[in-house]
Amino acid sequence: MWHKIFAGILLTVGIIFAYLLFWPIPINPSQWNPPEAPTLTGVYEPNNRLASVERLETGGFGPEDVAFDDLERIYTGLEDGRIMRLQNGSPPQVFAYTGGCPLGLCFTLSGDLIVADADKGLLSISRNGSIRVLSTEAEGVPFKLTDGVDIAKDGTIYFSDASSKFSNKDYMYDLMENQPNGRLLVYYPINNTTKVLLHALHFANGVAVSPDQSFVLVAETNRYQILRYWLHGQNKGRSDIFISNLPGFPDGVSSNGNDTFWVALVEPRDNDLDNLLLPNPIWRKIFMRLPSQFAALKPYGFVLGLNKNGNVTHNLQDPLGGFRQITNVREYKGMLYLGSIGEDSVGRLRIS
């Protein structure tokens, strides 16, 4: 009897082992030896400045980004495709339904809402909620995960496609593959054309145009850094690193229009996990075959403010993760508004 039980245990272990090693996973992981994550000291010293975040009800889950119209109303997109409008004293209202997953949001001077929809591409939504598709591909390559967006003063739209290979529902595949599938793009409303500014980015994410319009930033989530692409001046058409080796995964980037770029770190880094997975592609395939609970990280709130030279000027954290997985930060009239893929509300915090 015992030998049958033992044989059954061996068979079960063998099946699990074969599954973890050989079950097909649609990724081709690259090997990378990441830099050691910076210690949380100095400009990254832990604090509880995000612990007092106020929550604004959205009526749904995953409010990735926040934007404001000329009547000071708040807009946010939810993972079910709805874009909600929030007003003080009123329940959230559905402004539009994209049928996809609206991520980055930004208003034009004329009042149209520009949306980077992960599934539908770059969209424009009029004041009455009617939707127009602006762009779905560049250089013959369709967008798979349209992500961040910002608008220059002349109306030019800069946006990112996080991956040309994986869709939003499979974004973890792109993160684990760690291949340069992302792009920084520009859309010219004057002639309805789209151009690629930067190819081969490792999960291109948040986008922000500098106040003087001389450059545009794009977060490279899977390299823990933010890149700068020069729009004017002697470096026009070139790119460099604005800030590198961040202590977390950079997601949304925004400008306050004056002296600060706000950066949302959606998750803190884990050196042990980095050093196990990134240099060893086979471990990443095994990791992706594990139940999703194994991929869950400790909740943590993390926001940084950077000056025009990429130096850290603001450090807001909540090690307890009361408001977690922050994906975007918008400064508006002395307040910070926080988007999140892990919450059902928009966060609000007075700037100290």
C-alpha positions in Angstrom: 0.0 0.0 0.0 2.7 2.5 1.0 4.7 1.8 -2.2 1.5 2.8 -4.2 1.1 6.0 -2.2 4.8 6.8 -2.7 4.5 6.1 -6.4 1.5 8.4 -6.6 3.4 11.1 -4.9 6.4 10.7 -7.3 4.0 10.8 -10.3 2.4 14.0 -9.0 5.7 15.6 -8.3 6.9 14.6 -11.8 3.8 16.1 -13.5 4.3 19.4 -11.6 8.0 19.4 -12.4 7.3 18.8 -16.1 4.6 21.5 -16.1 6.9 24.1 -14.5 9.7 23.3 -17.0 7.9 22.5 -20.3 4.4 23.9 -20.4 4.4 26.3 -23.4 4.7 30.0 -22.4 4.6 32.6 -25.2 7.6 34.5 -24.2 11.2 34.6 -25.3 13.0 36.0 -22.2 16.3 37.8 -22.6 19.1 37.6 -20.1 19.9 40.8 -18.2 22.0 41.5 -15.1 20.3 44.4 -13.4 22.0 47.0 -11.3 21.7 46.6 -7.6 18.6 48.6 -6.5 19.5 51.7 -4.5 19.0 51.5 -0.8 16.1 53.4 0.7 18.2 56.1 2.3 18.9 59.7 1.6 16.5 61.0 -1.1 14.7 57.6 -0.9 14.4 57.5 2.9 11.1 55.8 3.8 8.3 58.0 5.2 4.6 58.0 5.6 3.7 61.0 3.6 1.2 59.1 1.5 -0.5 57.6 4.5 -3.1 60.4 4.6 -4.3 60.0 1.0 -8.0 60.9 0.6 -10.1 58.6 -1.6 -12.5 59.8 -4.3 -15.0 57.2 -5.4 -14.9 56.3 -9.1 -17.6 53.7 -9.4 -15.2 51.0 -10.7 -11.8 49.5 -10.6 -8.3 50.5 -11.8 -8.4 54.3 -12.3 -5.0 54.4 -14.1 -4.7 58.2 -14.8 -6.4 61.5 -13.9 -7.2 64.5 -16.1 -9.1 67.8 -15.5 -11.3 69.7 -17.9 -11.7 73.5 -18.0 -14.6 73.3 -15.5 -12.2 71.6 -12.9 -14.0 68.3 -13.2 -11.9 65.1 -12.7 -11.8 62.3 -15.4 -10.4 58.9 -15.0 -10.5 55.7 -17.0 -11.4 52.3 -15.6 -10.3 48.8 -16.6 -13.8 47.9 -17.9 -13.6 50.6 -20.6 -15.6 53.4 -18.9 -14.2 56.9 -18.5 -15.8 58.5 -15.4 -16.3 62.1 -14.5 -16.1 63.1 -10.9 -17.6 66.3 -9.3 -17.7 67.3 -5.7 -20.9 66.3 -4.1 -22.2 64.2 -7.0 -21.9 60.4 -7.7 -19.4 59.5 -10.5 -20.9 59.8 -14.0 -20.0 57.8 -17.1 -18.5 60.3 -19.6 -17.7 57.7 -22.3 -17.2 54.1 -23.0 -14.2 53.1 -25.2 -14.8 49.4 -25.3 -11.2 48.9 -24.4 -9.0 49.9 -21.4 -8.4 53.6 -21.2 -5.0 54.4 -19.6 -3.3 57.7 -20.3 -5.5 60.8 -20.4 -4.9 64.5 -21.4 -7.1 67.4 -22.5 -6.4 69.5 -25.5 -6.8 73.3 -25.4 -10.1 72.9 -27.3 -11.5 70.6 -24.7 -11.2 67.2 -26.4 -10.0 64.4 -24.2 -7.1 62.4 -25.7 -6.9 58.9 -24.5 -4.2 56.2 -24.8 -6.4 53.2 -24.8 -4.5 49.9 -24.3 -6.8 48.0 -26.6 -8.2 50.7 -29.0 -5.1 52.9 -29.7 -4.9 56.7 -29.5 -8.4 58.2 -29.2 -10.0 61.6 -29.1 -13.3 62.1 -27.2 -15.3 65.3 -27.7 -17.1 67.2 -25.0 -20.3 65.3 -25.7 -18.6 61.9 -25.4 -18.3 61.0 -29.1 -15.1 59.0 -29.8 -12.8 59.3 -32.8 -9.8 57.0 -33.4 -6.6 58.9 -34.2 -4.0 56.2 -34.6 -3.7 52.4 -34.2 -0.3 51.7 -35.8 3.0 53.2 -36.8 5.4 52.0 -39.6 3.0 49.2 -40.3 3.2 47.8 -36.8 -0.1 47.9 -34.8 -0.2 49.1 -31.2 -0.8 46.3 -28.7 -0.7 48.3 -25.5 -1.1 52.1 -26.0 -0.2 53.6 -22.6 1.0 57.1 -21.7 0.1 60.4 -23.4 0.9 64.1 -23.1 0.2 67.1 -25.4 2.7 69.9 -26.3 1.6 73.5 -26.4 1.4 73.4 -30.2 -1.1 70.5 -30.0 1.3 67.7 -31.0 0.5 64.5 -29.1 3.3 62.3 -27.7 2.4 58.9 -26.5 3.8 55.4 -25.9 3.0 51.9 -27.0 4.3 49.7 -24.1 4.5 46.6 -26.3 4.0 45.7 -29.9 3.8 42.0 -29.0 1.6 41.6 -26.0 -1.8 43.1 -25.1 -2.8 44.7 -21.8 -4.3 41.5 -20.4 -0.9 39.8 -21.0 1.3 42.7 -19.9 3.1 40.4 -17.4 4.3 38.4 -20.3 6.1 41.5 -21.7 7.6 42.4 -18.3 8.9 38.8 -17.9 10.1 38.6 -21.4 12.1 41.8 -20.9 12.6 42.4 -24.6 12.6 45.8 -26.2 9.0 45.7 -27.5 8.0 49.3 -26.7 8.0 52.6 -28.6 7.7 56.4 -28.0 5.5 57.9 -30.7 4.2 61.3 -31.9 0.9 62.1 -33.5 0.6 65.3 -35.6 -3.1 66.5 -35.7 -2.3 68.8 -38.5 -2.0 66.0 -41.0 -3.1 62.9 -39.0 0.2 61.2 -39.2 2.0 59.1 -36.6 5.8 58.7 -36.3 8.1 56.6 -34.1 10.6 58.7 -32.1 12.2 55.9 -30.2 12.2 52.2 -30.9 13.3 49.2 -28.8 12.1 50.4 -25.4 11.6 48.0 -22.5 7.9 48.6 -21.7 7.5 52.2 -22.7 5.1 53.8 -20.2 4.4 57.3 -18.9 5.0 60.4 -21.1 5.6 64.0 -20.2 6.6 67.1 -22.2 8.9 69.5 -20.5 7.4 73.0 -19.6 9.8 74.7 -22.0 8.9 72.2 -24.8 12.5 71.3 -25.3 12.2 67.5 -24.6 9.7 64.8 -23.8 10.2 62.1 -21.1 9.2 58.4 -21.3 9.4 55.9 -18.6 11.1 52.6 -19.4 9.5 50.5 -16.8 11.5 47.3 -17.3 14.9 49.2 -17.0 13.9 51.2 -13.9 14.7 54.5 -15.7 13.3 57.5 -17.5 14.5 58.5 -20.9 14.6 62.0 -22.4 14.1 62.7 -26.1 15.1 66.1 -27.3 12.6 68.0 -29.4 14.6 71.2 -29.9 18.1 72.5 -29.5 21.5 71.1 -30.4 20.5 67.6 -29.3 17.3 67.5 -31.3 16.3 64.0 -32.3 18.7 62.4 -29.8 17.8 60.7 -26.5 19.6 60.2 -23.2 18.9 58.9 -19.7 17.1 61.4 -17.5 17.3 59.3 -14.3 18.4 55.7 -13.9 18.3 52.9 -11.4 15.1 54.0 -9.7 14.1 52.1 -6.5 10.9 50.9 -8.1 9.1 50.4 -11.4 8.3 53.8 -13.0 4.9 54.0 -14.5 3.2 57.4 -15.1 5.2 60.6 -15.5 3.6 64.1 -15.5 4.8 67.7 -15.5 3.3 70.3 -13.2 4.0 72.8 -15.9 6.6 74.6 -13.8 9.5 72.9 -11.9 8.5 69.3 -11.1 8.0 66.0 -12.9 6.0 63.6 -10.9 6.8 59.9 -11.2 4.7 57.1 -9.9 6.6 53.9 -8.9 3.9 51.3 -9.2 5.9 48.7 -7.3 9.2 48.8 -5.3 12.0 46.7 -6.5 13.1 43.5 -4.8 16.9 42.7 -5.2 16.5 39.1 -4.4 13.8 38.6 -7.0 15.7 40.7 -9.6 18.9 38.7 -9.1 17.0 35.4 -9.4 14.8 36.1 -12.4 16.5 38.6 -14.7 19.8 36.8 -15.3 18.1 33.5 -15.7 15.4 33.3 -18.4 14.4 29.8 -17.5 13.4 30.9 -14.0 11.1 33.6 -15.6 9.3 30.9 -17.6 8.9 28.8 -14.5 7.7 31.9 -12.6 5.0 32.6 -15.2 3.7 29.0 -14.8 3.1 29.5 -11.1 -0.3 30.7 -9.8 -0.8 34.4 -9.9 -0.6 34.6 -6.1 3.2 34.0 -6.4 3.5 37.2 -8.4 1.8 39.4 -5.7 4.2 41.9 -4.2 3.9 43.7 -0.8 1.6 46.7 -1.1 3.6 49.9 -1.1 2.9 53.5 -2.0 5.8 55.4 -3.7 5.9 58.7 -5.6 8.9 60.8 -6.6 9.2 64.4 -7.7 12.1 65.3 -10.1 13.5 68.7 -11.2 14.3 69.6 -14.8 17.7 67.9 -14.4 16.4 64.6 -13.2 17.3 65.1 -9.5 15.0 63.9 -6.8 13.2 66.8 -5.0 10.2 65.1 -3.5 9.9 61.7 -1.9 6.4 60.4 -0.8 5.9 56.9 0.5 3.7 54.7 2.4 5.4 51.4 3.4 2.0 50.0 4.6 0.5 50.5 1.1 -2.7 52.1 2.2 -3.1 53.4 -1.3 -1.1 51.0 -3.5 0.1 50.4 -7.0 0.1 54.1 -7.9 0.3 54.5 -11.7 0.0 58.2 -12.2 0.3 61.5 -10.3 -1.2 64.8 -11.4 -0.6 68.1 -9.7 -3.6 70.4 -9.7 -4.1 73.5 -7.6 -2.0 72.5 -4.7 -3.1 68.9 -4.6 -1.7 65.7 -6.0 -4.2 63.3 -7.6 -3.2 59.6 -7.8 -4.2 57.0 -10.2 -3.9 53.3 -9.4 -4.4 49.9 -11.0 -4.9 48.3 -7.6 -7.6 50.6 -6.2 -11.2 51.5 -6.9 -10.7 55.2 -6.1 -8.6 58.2 -7.1 -6.3 59.4 -4.4 -5.9 63.0 -3.4 -3.2 64.6 -1.2 -2.3 68.1 -0.4 1.3 69.0 -1.4 3.4 69.9 1.6 
